[in-house]
């Protein structure tokens, strides 16, 4: 029993020794990590000071920049809406002008059609008149026999030469 007790004491003592070593190693690792954290925080504060800002100031500046961005976005939206409204008004004016041009074109087309009809009528009248013009002696005789008009014969003489007026 003493031997078992001795063996148990030895095993327990070895386990306690190992746990003590592990605890020491863990404590040294925790200390090293704490040192690293302190160094990182010191560097962060140093950077903030070099930039002239603390964490609070940095947060305030960030918030101010975000507000400025939102204000600029809303201003741009308002300007866009105003420009769209102006363009819409211009488009409405153009539509009105196009309607007026359509009316003018329709009136011009009607006038052109009336002029074409008058021209066709005039061409027709001239065609009838050309049938009443004699070009040869035979045509003249035919027109005389119709009896629509009176015909008078005459002879045209050639004008005397102008040489007699020379000095």
Secondary structure, 3 states (H helix, E strand, C coil): CHHHHHHHHHHHHHHHHHHHHHHHHHHHHHHHHHHHHHHHHHHHHHHHHHCCCCHHHHHHHHHHHHHHHHHHHHHHHHHHHHHHHHHHHHHHHHHHHHHHHHHHHHHHHHHHHHHHHHHHHHHHHHHHHHCCCCCCHHHHHHHHHHCCCCCCCCCCCCCCCHHHHCC
